[in-house]
Amino acid sequence: MSQDPDSLHIFEVLAKQHEAMLLAYILSLVSDHKLAEDVAQQSFLIAYRKIGTLRDPEAFPAWLRGIARLEALSALRRRDREFPVEPMVLQQLDEAYRHFEEQRPTETWEERFHLVEECYQRLPEALQTVCRLHYFEGRKAWQIAENLTLNLNAVLKRLERARHALRDCVRSKLVKDSY
Amino acid sequence: MSELTPGPTPDKPEQPKAPDGWELACIGIIRSEFGRLRSLALKKAMMQLSAEKAWEEGRAEAGRVRWWRRLGEVFAMQPSLRVAGVAVVAALVFFAGAVVWTFFPSGNHIQVMVQQPSGCRISDAVNARWAGGRSSQLKPGDFLPPEALRLESGVVELSFGSGAKAAVEGPAVFKMTSPNRIELNEGKLSTEVPHQAIGFTVRTPNVTVVDLGTRFGIDTKGQSDSEVDVFEGKVHVAEGRDVKKPDNEWDLTRNMAMVLDNRGGVTTAAAPESSFPQPSHSVLIRPANCGFDSPGHTAIGGFPEDFGYWSGPAFGLTGTVEGVRPAEGRGMLRFLSPPRQGGGAVDSVVWQIIDLRPAKDFMSRSGVTDLKAWVQFNRVHGDARSASKFKLTIAAFRGAASEAAAQWAARSRTALATAEQELVADNDPGTWERVDVATTVPPDADFAVLEIRAIAPKNTPPGVDPFPGHFADLIDAKVCLPLRASSSSAVR
């Protein structure tokens, strides 16, 4: 692609289709929005420069995620905030995104993510609140505990239950879609 | 809609487990506001790639020009070669003509030689006057050509592909030699180099300055007279043109300066930063949910009691409706009619309190700064009974967010700065119209209030909705220092 005089434009059109996915993917690993933006920018730069090594154009989103994963983990390492992510967990993360692509091939990423929003809206009020405060508004668990007059462990457990409920809901919807 | 099963009993004492991959995927999607979070990553990456591409094309072009010039110089220096040269050139021309005639018998294959840009863009200018020739037309937004340029007077701001930014004040003669390097033969320059552009180099006739992440200024008065002043961070200064074989070299840190002339280099204290032209600086003080694309950060009610959410008596967030599409993204704010008080229609108003503390360092460092805000408005086609006016107001205050309501109510007395602008909107739902406001704000301001208002027409008859489709989108604000010329000569 880089040999073509229109390569930049072609790349931009292709990358634009997956911009929302890439940011969401990076935000799975990096909670700081500014850092996630930097990682996304760097991933796009690397992707453009290495696009010649991509054999199968269909594999572009997975290939882009691979670049972003390495960049995100290396950015965390530079910031001394590396947390151990098991290879199995990273595999599952990719598997989740692959399911979105395979089960809903005609949809945009925003349409695919609407499925998660539906699951989120079906969470019980108490779980939705901690989820919103922690993941949406970026508040720390101890701050949420203070605001809601709960103990820290209770907030952490609610977050865990919210995550489990979301995971089960999203998985069941994607699996159901495949039949 | 049925609720998801909440799982087993709450609040067990054991530690929660780390999320698995599917859970991480859900977390990322929530953090991205279900894909609606606006990102500038691709835009920034494309800008950088475009600048790099432009630079490479410019260098290739310059290489071609150099090749012809060198050939010309060889023939000019060796008179005996001139005859042979003419013969060689004639033969080459004949051969090229034959090739074109043979392989491309029809069509126009002549390409116009266009000067390619350098990968460095003029991002701002104040009273800039360039010396004649092609460069006399240079203006903000243009890429600099890779050739020596003479800025007669005024100030220009240059943005490099690497992310570095420089202000050059005329009279100055300079040339871009790479996306991260500039030659300054005469004049004043100051630069700001972010982390990713470390290595940014300025070469004068007698000094090479390599930046190690900083703000610094250079004043070059001729072939052997340069001054380097460091305002922040660290630079490496090498006397001579070749940084690898310098006559002398020094590292300068914050508040240090060096004057270098043909007698050598002397270190001294840095001149004030205002002795040099200064690039523009800004800090976004972005309101929460500024694109109205996500469902959060909103509340129906009175004046907000805290930072970071939109509040007003009657409004909603919506996607495309009544034939009006959001200016950008999925959502926009829709003004609705508040309950009438005493029969007359009232304006529809929405506020947000913005915390200025994250910009405090910048404001304290800069003194009085500009406070700017902007928003876009739109409305459906309507008659005289529906509102046609909108207003944007921003005001800055000292104190805590909890005092904001009282301060706002008495803003004519309490505001440190305020600005407002009204818009009479066109009757075309296909166009969004932007309103900008600006004022100056002192560094002790603690918070700002943004108000967007759809103004109800006077004497709206009872039962008539003055806001059948009135919208706002893409609201934003920043504190900034504009590009400025030096206020005095850097003479100690």
Interface residues (C-beta under 8 A of the other chain):
Chain A: L8 E12 A15 K16 E19 A20 M21 L22 L23 A24 Y25 I26 L27 S28 L29 S31 H33 E37 D38 A40 Q41 Q42 S43 F44 L45 Y48 M88 V89 L90 Q91 Q92 L93 D94 E95 A96 Y97 W109 E110 R112 F113 H114 V116 E117 C119 Y120 Q121 R122 L123 P124 A126 L127 C131 R132 Y135 F136 E137 N151 N153 A154 L156 K157 R158 L159 E160 R161 R163 H164 A165 L166 R167 D168 C169 V170 R171
Chain B: M1 S2 E3 L4 T5 P6 G7 P10 D11 K12 P13 Q15 P16 K17 A18 P19 D20 G21 W22 E23 L24 A25 C26 I27 G28 I29 I30 R31 S32 E33 F34 G35 R36 L37 S39 L40 A41 L42 K44 A45 M46 Q48 L49 S50 K53 S294 G296 R330
